[in-house]
Structures are given as C-alpha cells and as structure tokens.
Amino acid sequence: MTHIELINAVLRRLRESEVVTPSENSYAKLIGDFVNETKREVEDSWNWNVNMTTIQINTEDGVARYEVTDSGNRYVVINIQDETN
C-alpha cells in the first residue's frame, strides 16, 4: 500500500472523507504522522532483510574509523566483512 492509501484506509475506518494528498487537511496530516510513526516503530523493531543494504568501502592499514557516506541518517552496522584477506 502507498502512503496515501494507508491514510485513506484509516480515514474510512473513522468514517471520514478520503483525501487526494496527505496534506489536504490537518486531519489527514495527523493520520499521515501516525502512519509514519507506526512504520518507523515496525522498522526499528527488527533487522528486516528488506531494509538491509551492502555498502562497500575501501580500507587502509592502521585506520580504525571510517565515515560511511550514502547510508542515510538512521543506519545500524550489522556486519563487517574483510573480503581481501
């Protein structure tokens, strides 16, 4: 389901009119915030395979800390593999 479909599903259950955009009115915005919050809680509850990404970085001898770019602001390192040794 898309974000707007989820918002409209909640609005229908509350016997409210459906919307075309998530920001159409303040009530739809509130429902959208609840949908986003719930999605984040579910994502954070487990290391879901669908959310995992492999990022390759070049390492240097003697360097212990690296900045991982393009990883977003909510990432967790689960596994590190040295594929050269």
PDB file of N, CA, C and O in Angstrom, chain B, residues numbered from 101:
ATOM      1  N   MET B 101       0.836  -1.184   0.000  1.00  0.00           N
ATOM      2  CA  MET B 101       0.000   0.000   0.000  1.00  0.00           C
ATOM      3  C   MET B 101       0.879   1.244   0.000  1.00  0.00           C
ATOM      4  O   MET B 101       1.947   1.280   0.611  1.00  0.00           O
ATOM      5  N   THR B 102       0.403   2.246  -0.693  1.00  0.00           N
ATOM      6  CA  THR B 102       1.114   3.520  -0.698  1.00  0.00           C
ATOM      7  C   THR B 102       0.749   4.312   0.561  1.00  0.00           C
ATOM      8  O   THR B 102      -0.178   3.964   1.293  1.00  0.00           O
ATOM      9  N   HIS B 103       1.499   5.372   0.782  1.00  0.00           N
ATOM     10  CA  HIS B 103       1.255   6.226   1.953  1.00  0.00           C
ATOM     11  C   HIS B 103      -0.163   6.788   1.930  1.00  0.00           C
ATOM     12  O   HIS B 103      -0.855   6.764   2.947  1.00  0.00           O
ATOM     13  N   ILE B 104      -0.593   7.289   0.790  1.00  0.00           N
ATOM     14  CA  ILE B 104      -1.936   7.877   0.702  1.00  0.00           C
ATOM     15  C   ILE B 104      -3.014   6.800   0.858  1.00  0.00           C
ATOM     16  O   ILE B 104      -4.071   7.072   1.427  1.00  0.00           O
ATOM     17  N   GLU B 105      -2.767   5.600   0.371  1.00  0.00           N
ATOM     18  CA  GLU B 105      -3.731   4.507   0.549  1.00  0.00           C
ATOM     19  C   GLU B 105      -3.877   4.145   2.023  1.00  0.00           C
ATOM     20  O   GLU B 105      -4.982   3.866   2.488  1.00  0.00           O
ATOM     21  N   LEU B 106      -2.771   4.147   2.757  1.00  0.00           N
ATOM     22  CA  LEU B 106      -2.838   3.871   4.195  1.00  0.00           C
ATOM     23  C   LEU B 106      -3.609   4.963   4.930  1.00  0.00           C
ATOM     24  O   LEU B 106      -4.427   4.676   5.805  1.00  0.00           O
ATOM     25  N   ILE B 107      -3.343   6.205   4.571  1.00  0.00           N
ATOM     26  CA  ILE B 107      -4.070   7.321   5.194  1.00  0.00           C
ATOM     27  C   ILE B 107      -5.565   7.186   4.931  1.00  0.00           C
ATOM     28  O   ILE B 107      -6.371   7.323   5.851  1.00  0.00           O
ATOM     29  N   ASN B 108      -5.939   6.920   3.686  1.00  0.00           N
ATOM     30  CA  ASN B 108      -7.359   6.790   3.341  1.00  0.00           C
ATOM     31  C   ASN B 108      -7.995   5.574   4.005  1.00  0.00           C
ATOM     32  O   ASN B 108      -9.176   5.617   4.350  1.00  0.00           O
ATOM     33  N   ALA B 109      -7.249   4.500   4.191  1.00  0.00           N
ATOM     34  CA  ALA B 109      -7.787   3.324   4.883  1.00  0.00           C
ATOM     35  C   ALA B 109      -8.144   3.680   6.325  1.00  0.00           C
ATOM     36  O   ALA B 109      -9.179   3.250   6.835  1.00  0.00           O
ATOM     37  N   VAL B 110      -7.296   4.456   6.974  1.00  0.00           N
ATOM     38  CA  VAL B 110      -7.586   4.887   8.344  1.00  0.00           C
ATOM     39  C   VAL B 110      -8.769   5.855   8.346  1.00  0.00           C
ATOM     40  O   VAL B 110      -9.663   5.741   9.184  1.00  0.00           O
ATOM     41  N   LEU B 111      -8.777   6.801   7.414  1.00  0.00           N
ATOM     42  CA  LEU B 111      -9.891   7.759   7.352  1.00  0.00           C
ATOM     43  C   LEU B 111     -11.228   7.052   7.133  1.00  0.00           C
ATOM     44  O   LEU B 111     -12.230   7.427   7.741  1.00  0.00           O
ATOM     45  N   ARG B 112     -11.255   6.040   6.276  1.00  0.00           N
ATOM     46  CA  ARG B 112     -12.504   5.294   6.048  1.00  0.00           C
ATOM     47  C   ARG B 112     -12.977   4.624   7.333  1.00  0.00           C
ATOM     48  O   ARG B 112     -14.168   4.636   7.643  1.00  0.00           O
ATOM     49  N   ARG B 113     -12.046   4.042   8.077  1.00  0.00           N
ATOM     50  CA  ARG B 113     -12.418   3.384   9.329  1.00  0.00           C
ATOM     51  C   ARG B 113     -12.965   4.385  10.356  1.00  0.00           C
ATOM     52  O   ARG B 113     -13.773   4.034  11.215  1.00  0.00           O
ATOM     53  N   LEU B 114     -12.511   5.621  10.249  1.00  0.00           N
ATOM     54  CA  LEU B 114     -13.003   6.673  11.136  1.00  0.00           C
ATOM     55  C   LEU B 114     -14.229   7.378  10.567  1.00  0.00           C
ATOM     56  O   LEU B 114     -14.709   8.361  11.131  1.00  0.00           O
ATOM     57  N   ARG B 115     -14.733   6.862   9.440  1.00  0.00           N
ATOM     58  CA  ARG B 115     -15.893   7.420   8.754  1.00  0.00           C
ATOM     59  C   ARG B 115     -15.666   8.876   8.331  1.00  0.00           C
ATOM     60  O   ARG B 115     -16.562   9.716   8.423  1.00  0.00           O
ATOM     61  N   GLU B 116     -14.453   9.147   7.868  1.00  0.00           N
ATOM     62  CA  GLU B 116     -14.087  10.470   7.365  1.00  0.00           C
ATOM     63  C   GLU B 116     -13.938  10.405   5.857  1.00  0.00           C
ATOM     64  O   GLU B 116     -13.783   9.322   5.293  1.00  0.00           O
ATOM     65  N   SER B 117     -13.982  11.535   5.211  1.00  0.00           N
ATOM     66  CA  SER B 117     -13.809  11.600   3.760  1.00  0.00           C
ATOM     67  C   SER B 117     -12.362  11.299   3.393  1.00  0.00           C
ATOM     68  O   SER B 117     -11.432  11.687   4.099  1.00  0.00           O
ATOM     69  N   GLU B 118     -12.192  10.595   2.269  1.00  0.00           N
ATOM     70  CA  GLU B 118     -10.853  10.304   1.778  1.00  0.00           C
ATOM     71  C   GLU B 118     -10.232  11.577   1.202  1.00  0.00           C
ATOM     72  O   GLU B 118     -10.931  12.538   0.881  1.00  0.00           O
ATOM     73  N   VAL B 119      -8.905  11.558   1.080  1.00  0.00           N
ATOM     74  CA  VAL B 119      -8.172  12.709   0.567  1.00  0.00           C
ATOM     75  C   VAL B 119      -7.355  12.297  -0.650  1.00  0.00           C
ATOM     76  O   VAL B 119      -7.105  11.113  -0.875  1.00  0.00           O
ATOM     77  N   VAL B 120      -6.945  13.288  -1.427  1.00  0.00           N
ATOM     78  CA  VAL B 120      -6.135  13.047  -2.615  1.00  0.00           C
ATOM     79  C   VAL B 120      -4.643  13.165  -2.281  1.00  0.00           C
ATOM     80  O   VAL B 120      -3.813  12.442  -2.832  1.00  0.00           O
ATOM     81  N   THR B 121      -4.319  14.084  -1.373  1.00  0.00           N
ATOM     82  CA  THR B 121      -2.927  14.274  -0.956  1.00  0.00           C
ATOM     83  C   THR B 121      -2.850  14.176   0.567  1.00  0.00           C
ATOM     84  O   THR B 121      -3.826  14.479   1.252  1.00  0.00           O
ATOM     85  N   PRO B 122      -1.708  13.758   1.103  1.00  0.00           N
ATOM     86  CA  PRO B 122      -1.562  13.651   2.559  1.00  0.00           C
ATOM     87  C   PRO B 122      -1.680  14.989   3.283  1.00  0.00           C
ATOM     88  O   PRO B 122      -1.974  15.019   4.478  1.00  0.00           O
ATOM     89  N   SER B 123      -1.456  16.091   2.577  1.00  0.00           N
ATOM     90  CA  SER B 123      -1.512  17.396   3.226  1.00  0.00           C
ATOM     91  C   SER B 123      -2.794  18.160   2.899  1.00  0.00           C
ATOM     92  O   SER B 123      -2.854  19.382   3.035  1.00  0.00           O
ATOM     93  N   GLU B 124      -3.811  17.429   2.470  1.00  0.00           N
ATOM     94  CA  GLU B 124      -5.055  18.084   2.053  1.00  0.00           C
ATOM     95  C   GLU B 124      -5.747  18.814   3.201  1.00  0.00           C
ATOM     96  O   GLU B 124      -6.334  19.876   2.995  1.00  0.00           O
ATOM     97  N   ASN B 125      -5.684  18.262   4.389  1.00  0.00           N
ATOM     98  CA  ASN B 125      -6.248  18.932   5.561  1.00  0.00           C
ATOM     99  C   ASN B 125      -5.469  18.503   6.803  1.00  0.00           C
ATOM    100  O   ASN B 125      -4.653  17.583   6.751  1.00  0.00           O
ATOM    101  N   SER B 126      -5.730  19.173   7.899  1.00  0.00           N
ATOM    102  CA  SER B 126      -4.948  18.908   9.112  1.00  0.00           C
ATOM    103  C   SER B 126      -5.188  17.501   9.657  1.00  0.00           C
ATOM    104  O   SER B 126      -4.290  16.902  10.249  1.00  0.00           O
ATOM    105  N   TYR B 127      -6.398  16.973   9.460  1.00  0.00           N
ATOM    106  CA  TYR B 127      -6.698  15.623   9.955  1.00  0.00           C
ATOM    107  C   TYR B 127      -5.914  14.579   9.153  1.00  0.00           C
ATOM    108  O   TYR B 127      -5.387  13.625   9.726  1.00  0.00           O
ATOM    109  N   ALA B 128      -5.838  14.755   7.843  1.00  0.00           N
ATOM    110  CA  ALA B 128      -5.059  13.833   7.010  1.00  0.00           C
ATOM    111  C   ALA B 128      -3.583  13.914   7.371  1.00  0.00           C
ATOM    112  O   ALA B 128      -2.893  12.895   7.375  1.00  0.00           O
ATOM    113  N   LYS B 129      -3.089  15.113   7.674  1.00  0.00           N
ATOM    114  CA  LYS B 129      -1.695  15.270   8.099  1.00  0.00           C
ATOM    115  C   LYS B 129      -1.442  14.513   9.397  1.00  0.00           C
ATOM    116  O   LYS B 129      -0.413  13.855   9.546  1.00  0.00           O
ATOM    117  N   LEU B 130      -2.378  14.607  10.329  1.00  0.00           N
ATOM    118  CA  LEU B 130      -2.258  13.896  11.604  1.00  0.00           C
ATOM    119  C   LEU B 130      -2.220  12.388  11.383  1.00  0.00           C
ATOM    120  O   LEU B 130      -1.381  11.695  11.959  1.00  0.00           O
ATOM    121  N   ILE B 131      -3.127  11.878  10.552  1.00  0.00           N
ATOM    122  CA  ILE B 131      -3.158  10.447  10.247  1.00  0.00           C
ATOM    123  C   ILE B 131      -1.851  10.045   9.560  1.00  0.00           C
ATOM    124  O   ILE B 131      -1.300   8.984   9.857  1.00  0.00           O
ATOM    125  N   GLY B 132      -1.352  10.873   8.652  1.00  0.00           N
ATOM    126  CA  GLY B 132      -0.077  10.599   7.988  1.00  0.00           C
ATOM    127  C   GLY B 132       1.067  10.524   8.974  1.00  0.00           C
ATOM    128  O   GLY B 132       1.948   9.676   8.833  1.00  0.00           O
ATOM    129  N   ASP B 133       1.072  11.399   9.977  1.00  0.00           N
ATOM    130  CA  ASP B 133       2.101  11.339  11.021  1.00  0.00           C
ATOM    131  C   ASP B 133       2.013  10.030  11.800  1.00  0.00           C
ATOM    132  O   ASP B 133       3.036   9.416  12.104  1.00  0.00           O
ATOM    133  N   PHE B 134       0.789   9.602  12.124  1.00  0.00           N
ATOM    134  CA  PHE B 134       0.619   8.333  12.830  1.00  0.00           C
ATOM    135  C   PHE B 134       1.105   7.156  11.980  1.00  0.00           C
ATOM    136  O   PHE B 134       1.750   6.240  12.489  1.00  0.00           O
ATOM    137  N   VAL B 135       0.790   7.187  10.683  1.00  0.00           N
ATOM    138  CA  VAL B 135       1.225   6.127   9.770  1.00  0.00           C
ATOM    139  C   VAL B 135       2.747   6.080   9.720  1.00  0.00           C
ATOM    140  O   VAL B 135       3.337   5.003   9.805  1.00  0.00           O
ATOM    141  N   ASN B 136       3.391   7.247   9.584  1.00  0.00           N
ATOM    142  CA  ASN B 136       4.850   7.292   9.537  1.00  0.00           C
ATOM    143  C   ASN B 136       5.481   6.808  10.843  1.00  0.00           C
ATOM    144  O   ASN B 136       6.471   6.076  10.829  1.00  0.00           O
ATOM    145  N   GLU B 137       4.903   7.219  11.964  1.00  0.00           N
ATOM    146  CA  GLU B 137       5.420   6.800  13.258  1.00  0.00           C
ATOM    147  C   GLU B 137       5.313   5.291  13.439  1.00  0.00           C
ATOM    148  O   GLU B 137       6.241   4.653  13.936  1.00  0.00           O
ATOM    149  N   THR B 138       4.190   4.728  13.039  1.00  0.00           N
ATOM    150  CA  THR B 138       3.991   3.282  13.150  1.00  0.00           C
ATOM    151  C   THR B 138       4.958   2.531  12.251  1.00  0.00           C
ATOM    152  O   THR B 138       5.517   1.511  12.653  1.00  0.00           O
ATOM    153  N   LYS B 139       5.160   3.031  11.028  1.00  0.00           N
ATOM    154  CA  LYS B 139       6.109   2.411  10.100  1.00  0.00           C
ATOM    155  C   LYS B 139       7.505   2.397  10.701  1.00  0.00           C
ATOM    156  O   LYS B 139       8.203   1.386  10.637  1.00  0.00           O
ATOM    157  N   ARG B 140       7.909   3.512  11.281  1.00  0.00           N
ATOM    158  CA  ARG B 140       9.239   3.600  11.893  1.00  0.00           C
ATOM    159  C   ARG B 140       9.367   2.634  13.072  1.00  0.00           C
ATOM    160  O   ARG B 140      10.402   1.987  13.232  1.00  0.00           O
ATOM    161  N   GLU B 141       8.327   2.534  13.895  1.00  0.00           N
ATOM    162  CA  GLU B 141       8.369   1.612  15.033  1.00  0.00           C
ATOM    163  C   GLU B 141       8.512   0.164  14.570  1.00  0.00           C
ATOM    164  O   GLU B 141       9.263  -0.609  15.165  1.00  0.00           O
ATOM    165  N   VAL B 142       7.799  -0.200  13.516  1.00  0.00           N
ATOM    166  CA  VAL B 142       7.901  -1.564  12.988  1.00  0.00           C
ATOM    167  C   VAL B 142       9.291  -1.796  12.396  1.00  0.00           C
ATOM    168  O   VAL B 142       9.894  -2.843  12.629  1.00  0.00           O
ATOM    169  N   GLU B 143       9.803  -0.831  11.636  1.00  0.00           N
ATOM    170  CA  GLU B 143      11.138  -0.975  11.052  1.00  0.00           C
ATOM    171  C   GLU B 143      12.208  -1.115  12.130  1.00  0.00           C
ATOM    172  O   GLU B 143      13.150  -1.893  11.974  1.00  0.00           O
ATOM    173  N   ASP B 144      12.067  -0.369  13.214  1.00  0.00           N
ATOM    174  CA  ASP B 144      13.065  -0.389  14.281  1.00  0.00           C
ATOM    175  C   ASP B 144      12.960  -1.617  15.183  1.00  0.00           C
ATOM    176  O   ASP B 144      13.866  -1.881  15.973  1.00  0.00           O
ATOM    177  N   SER B 145      11.875  -2.360  15.073  1.00  0.00           N
ATOM    178  CA  SER B 145      11.676  -3.493  15.974  1.00  0.00           C
ATOM    179  C   SER B 145      12.475  -4.731  15.591  1.00  0.00           C
ATOM    180  O   SER B 145      12.562  -5.671  16.382  1.00  0.00           O
ATOM    181  N   TRP B 146      13.059  -4.755  14.400  1.00  0.00           N
ATOM    182  CA  TRP B 146      13.760  -5.938  13.925  1.00  0.00           C
ATOM    183  C   TRP B 146      14.710  -5.545  12.800  1.00  0.00           C
ATOM    184  O   TRP B 146      14.502  -4.521  12.148  1.00  0.00           O
ATOM    185  N   ASN B 147      15.737  -6.331  12.564  1.00  0.00           N
ATOM    186  CA  ASN B 147      16.633  -6.116  11.429  1.00  0.00           C
ATOM    187  C   ASN B 147      16.037  -6.805  10.203  1.00  0.00           C
ATOM    188  O   ASN B 147      16.449  -7.905   9.835  1.00  0.00           O
ATOM    189  N   TRP B 148      15.076  -6.153   9.587  1.00  0.00           N
ATOM    190  CA  TRP B 148      14.364  -6.717   8.450  1.00  0.00           C
ATOM    191  C   TRP B 148      15.299  -6.838   7.244  1.00  0.00           C
ATOM    192  O   TRP B 148      16.024  -5.897   6.921  1.00  0.00           O
ATOM    193  N   ASN B 149      15.282  -7.990   6.586  1.00  0.00           N
ATOM    194  CA  ASN B 149      16.138  -8.218   5.416  1.00  0.00           C
ATOM    195  C   ASN B 149      15.874  -7.213   4.301  1.00  0.00           C
ATOM    196  O   ASN B 149      16.806  -6.794   3.614  1.00  0.00           O
ATOM    197  N   VAL B 150      14.637  -6.828   4.116  1.00  0.00           N
ATOM    198  CA  VAL B 150      14.298  -5.915   3.028  1.00  0.00           C
ATOM    199  C   VAL B 150      14.931  -4.540   3.224  1.00  0.00           C
ATOM    200  O   VAL B 150      15.125  -3.810   2.252  1.00  0.00           O
ATOM    201  N   ASN B 151      15.252  -4.179   4.453  1.00  0.00           N
ATOM    202  CA  ASN B 151      15.855  -2.880   4.726  1.00  0.00           C
ATOM    203  C   ASN B 151      17.382  -2.909   4.693  1.00  0.00           C
ATOM    204  O   ASN B 151      18.025  -1.872   4.853  1.00  0.00           O
ATOM    205  N   MET B 152      17.961  -4.088   4.487  1.00  0.00           N
ATOM    206  CA  MET B 152      19.415  -4.198   4.524  1.00  0.00           C
ATOM    207  C   MET B 152      20.044  -3.825   3.190  1.00  0.00           C
ATOM    208  O   MET B 152      19.504  -4.114   2.122  1.00  0.00           O
ATOM    209  N   THR B 153      21.186  -3.182   3.281  1.00  0.00           N
ATOM    210  CA  THR B 153      21.936  -2.747   2.118  1.00  0.00           C
ATOM    211  C   THR B 153      23.410  -3.043   2.353  1.00  0.00           C
ATOM    212  O   THR B 153      23.910  -2.908   3.470  1.00  0.00           O
ATOM    213  N   THR B 154      24.092  -3.442   1.304  1.00  0.00           N
ATOM    214  CA  THR B 154      25.529  -3.647   1.389  1.00  0.00           C
ATOM    215  C   THR B 154      26.220  -2.394   0.877  1.00  0.00           C
ATOM    216  O   THR B 154      25.924  -1.915  -0.217  1.00  0.00           O
ATOM    217  N   ILE B 155      27.127  -1.875   1.660  1.00  0.00           N
ATOM    218  CA  ILE B 155      27.903  -0.704   1.277  1.00  0.00           C
ATOM    219  C   ILE B 155      29.376  -1.104   1.300  1.00  0.00           C
ATOM    220  O   ILE B 155      29.883  -1.575   2.318  1.00  0.00           O
ATOM    221  N   GLN B 156      30.047  -0.915   0.188  1.00  0.00           N
ATOM    222  CA  GLN B 156      31.464  -1.255   0.106  1.00  0.00           C
ATOM    223  C   GLN B 156      32.300  -0.003   0.331  1.00  0.00           C
ATOM    224  O   GLN B 156      32.021   1.058  -0.227  1.00  0.00           O
ATOM    225  N   ILE B 157      33.333  -0.149   1.161  1.00  0.00           N
ATOM    226  CA  ILE B 157      34.255   0.949   1.396  1.00  0.00           C
ATOM    227  C   ILE B 157      35.679   0.429   1.264  1.00  0.00           C
ATOM    228  O   ILE B 157      35.950  -0.743   1.528  1.00  0.00           O
ATOM    229  N   ASN B 158      36.572   1.295   0.859  1.00  0.00           N
ATOM    230  CA  ASN B 158      37.990   0.948   0.781  1.00  0.00           C
ATOM    231  C   ASN B 158      38.640   1.254   2.118  1.00  0.00           C
ATOM    232  O   ASN B 158      38.462   2.340   2.669  1.00  0.00           O
ATOM    233  N   THR B 159      39.383   0.309   2.629  1.00  0.00           N
ATOM    234  CA  THR B 159      40.020   0.477   3.931  1.00  0.00           C
ATOM    235  C   THR B 159      41.515   0.696   3.775  1.00  0.00           C
ATOM    236  O   THR B 159      42.102   0.395   2.736  1.00  0.00           O
ATOM    237  N   GLU B 160      42.114   1.223   4.829  1.00  0.00           N
ATOM    238  CA  GLU B 160      43.549   1.466   4.845  1.00  0.00           C
ATOM    239  C   GLU B 160      44.135   0.841   6.100  1.00  0.00           C
ATOM    240  O   GLU B 160      43.500   0.844   7.155  1.00  0.00           O
ATOM    241  N   ASP B 161      45.321   0.316   5.990  1.00  0.00           N
ATOM    242  CA  ASP B 161      46.009  -0.280   7.126  1.00  0.00           C
ATOM    243  C   ASP B 161      46.234   0.772   8.204  1.00  0.00           C
ATOM    244  O   ASP B 161      46.725   1.863   7.913  1.00  0.00           O
ATOM    245  N   GLY B 162      45.882   0.457   9.433  1.00  0.00           N
ATOM    246  CA  GLY B 162      46.092   1.363  10.547  1.00  0.00           C
ATOM    247  C   GLY B 162      44.962   2.336  10.801  1.00  0.00           C
ATOM    248  O   GLY B 162      45.013   3.082  11.779  1.00  0.00           O
ATOM    249  N   VAL B 163      43.948   2.358   9.961  1.00  0.00           N
ATOM    250  CA  VAL B 163      42.808   3.260  10.151  1.00  0.00           C
ATOM    251  C   VAL B 163      41.669   2.465  10.784  1.00  0.00           C
ATOM    252  O   VAL B 163      41.235   1.445  10.248  1.00  0.00           O
ATOM    253  N   ALA B 164      41.188   2.949  11.942  1.00  0.00           N
ATOM    254  CA  ALA B 164      40.161   2.209  12.674  1.00  0.00           C
ATOM    255  C   ALA B 164      38.756   2.776  12.498  1.00  0.00           C
ATOM    256  O   ALA B 164      37.778   2.063  12.720  1.00  0.00           O
ATOM    257  N   ARG B 165      38.634   4.037  12.107  1.00  0.00           N
ATOM    258  CA  ARG B 165      37.319   4.659  11.977  1.00  0.00           C
ATOM    259  C   ARG B 165      37.114   5.149  10.548  1.00  0.00           C
ATOM    260  O   ARG B 165      38.018   5.700   9.921  1.00  0.00           O
ATOM    261  N   TYR B 166      35.895   4.930  10.055  1.00  0.00           N
ATOM    262  CA  TYR B 166      35.558   5.341   8.693  1.00  0.00           C
ATOM    263  C   TYR B 166      34.207   6.034   8.692  1.00  0.00           C
ATOM    264  O   TYR B 166      33.320   5.686   9.472  1.00  0.00           O
ATOM    265  N   GLU B 167      34.054   7.011   7.819  1.00  0.00           N
ATOM    266  CA  GLU B 167      32.763   7.648   7.622  1.00  0.00           C
ATOM    267  C   GLU B 167      32.064   6.930   6.480  1.00  0.00           C
ATOM    268  O   GLU B 167      32.596   6.833   5.374  1.00  0.00           O
ATOM    269  N   VAL B 168      30.872   6.430   6.755  1.00  0.00           N
ATOM    270  CA  VAL B 168      30.103   5.706   5.742  1.00  0.00           C
ATOM    271  C   VAL B 168      29.142   6.694   5.102  1.00  0.00           C
ATOM    272  O   VAL B 168      28.169   7.116   5.727  1.00  0.00           O
ATOM    273  N   THR B 169      29.413   7.060   3.861  1.00  0.00           N
ATOM    274  CA  THR B 169      28.562   8.026   3.162  1.00  0.00           C
ATOM    275  C   THR B 169      27.430   7.303   2.444  1.00  0.00           C
ATOM    276  O   THR B 169      27.505   6.097   2.208  1.00  0.00           O
ATOM    277  N   ASP B 170      26.395   8.036   2.101  1.00  0.00           N
ATOM    278  CA  ASP B 170      25.220   7.496   1.392  1.00  0.00           C
ATOM    279  C   ASP B 170      24.526   6.384   2.164  1.00  0.00           C
ATOM    280  O   ASP B 170      23.945   5.481   1.561  1.00  0.00           O
ATOM    281  N   SER B 171      24.581   6.439   3.483  1.00  0.00           N
ATOM    282  CA  SER B 171      23.941   5.408   4.285  1.00  0.00           C
ATOM    283  C   SER B 171      22.678   5.905   4.973  1.00  0.00           C
ATOM    284  O   SER B 171      21.996   5.132   5.645  1.00  0.00           O
ATOM    285  N   GLY B 172      22.363   7.174   4.817  1.00  0.00           N
ATOM    286  CA  GLY B 172      21.199   7.732   5.476  1.00  0.00           C
ATOM    287  C   GLY B 172      21.544   8.165   6.885  1.00  0.00           C
ATOM    288  O   GLY B 172      22.697   8.068   7.305  1.00  0.00           O
ATOM    289  N   ASN B 173      20.555   8.639   7.613  1.00  0.00           N
ATOM    290  CA  ASN B 173      20.817   9.104   8.972  1.00  0.00           C
ATOM    291  C   ASN B 173      20.327   8.143  10.040  1.00  0.00           C
ATOM    292  O   ASN B 173      20.505   8.410  11.228  1.00  0.00           O
ATOM    293  N   ARG B 174      19.724   7.048   9.658  1.00  0.00           N
ATOM    294  CA  ARG B 174      19.225   6.066  10.621  1.00  0.00           C
ATOM    295  C   ARG B 174      19.746   4.684  10.254  1.00  0.00           C
ATOM    296  O   ARG B 174      18.950   3.800   9.935  1.00  0.00           O
ATOM    297  N   TYR B 175      21.029   4.477  10.288  1.00  0.00           N
ATOM    298  CA  TYR B 175      21.555   3.185   9.904  1.00  0.00           C
ATOM    299  C   TYR B 175      22.205   2.490  11.089  1.00  0.00           C
ATOM    300  O   TYR B 175      22.628   3.133  12.050  1.00  0.00           O
ATOM    301  N   VAL B 176      22.278   1.175  11.006  1.00  0.00           N
ATOM    302  CA  VAL B 176      22.928   0.350  12.008  1.00  0.00           C
ATOM    303  C   VAL B 176      23.866  -0.594  11.277  1.00  0.00           C
ATOM    304  O   VAL B 176      23.472  -1.244  10.309  1.00  0.00           O
ATOM    305  N   VAL B 177      25.100  -0.670  11.737  1.00  0.00           N
ATOM    306  CA  VAL B 177      26.049  -1.608  11.150  1.00  0.00           C
ATOM    307  C   VAL B 177      25.808  -2.963  11.799  1.00  0.00           C
ATOM    308  O   VAL B 177      25.936  -3.109  13.014  1.00  0.00           O
ATOM    309  N   ILE B 178      25.460  -3.953  10.983  1.00  0.00           N
ATOM    310  CA  ILE B 178      25.172  -5.290  11.486  1.00  0.00           C
ATOM    311  C   ILE B 178      26.353  -6.223  11.292  1.00  0.00           C
ATOM    312  O   ILE B 178      26.622  -7.090  12.123  1.00  0.00           O
ATOM    313  N   ASN B 179      27.050  -6.035  10.191  1.00  0.00           N
ATOM    314  CA  ASN B 179      28.117  -6.963   9.857  1.00  0.00           C
ATOM    315  C   ASN B 179      29.195  -6.232   9.066  1.00  0.00           C
ATOM    316  O   ASN B 179      28.894  -5.391   8.219  1.00  0.00           O
ATOM    317  N   ILE B 180      30.451  -6.561   9.351  1.00  0.00           N
ATOM    318  CA  ILE B 180      31.572  -6.037   8.573  1.00  0.00           C
ATOM    319  C   ILE B 180      32.406  -7.220   8.107  1.00  0.00           C
ATOM    320  O   ILE B 180      32.775  -8.087   8.899  1.00  0.00           O
ATOM    321  N   GLN B 181      32.696  -7.243   6.817  1.00  0.00           N
ATOM    322  CA  GLN B 181      33.475  -8.325   6.242  1.00  0.00           C
ATOM    323  C   GLN B 181      34.679  -7.761   5.522  1.00  0.00           C
ATOM    324  O   GLN B 181      34.569  -6.790   4.774  1.00  0.00           O
ATOM    325  N   ASP B 182      35.839  -8.377   5.753  1.00  0.00           N
ATOM    326  CA  ASP B 182      37.042  -8.026   5.006  1.00  0.00           C
ATOM    327  C   ASP B 182      37.174  -9.065   3.910  1.00  0.00           C
ATOM    328  O   ASP B 182      37.547 -10.207   4.179  1.00  0.00           O
ATOM    329  N   GLU B 183      36.873  -8.684   2.682  1.00  0.00           N
ATOM    330  CA  GLU B 183      36.878  -9.626   1.569  1.00  0.00           C
ATOM    331  C   GLU B 183      38.219  -9.737   0.882  1.00  0.00           C
ATOM    332  O   GLU B 183      38.361 -10.495  -0.077  1.00  0.00           O
ATOM    333  N   THR B 184      39.231  -8.977   1.366  1.00  0.00           N
ATOM    334  CA  THR B 184      40.537  -9.033   0.715  1.00  0.00           C
ATOM    335  C   THR B 184      41.499  -9.984   1.428  1.00  0.00           C
ATOM    336  O   THR B 184      42.495 -10.398   0.835  1.00  0.00           O
ATOM    337  N   ASN B 185      41.232 -10.332   2.662  1.00  0.00           N
ATOM    338  CA  ASN B 185      42.110 -11.236   3.421  1.00  0.00           C
ATOM    339  C   ASN B 185      41.370 -12.484   3.841  1.00  0.00           C
ATOM    340  O   ASN B 185      41.950 -13.356   4.488  1.00  0.00           O
TER     341      ASN B 185
END
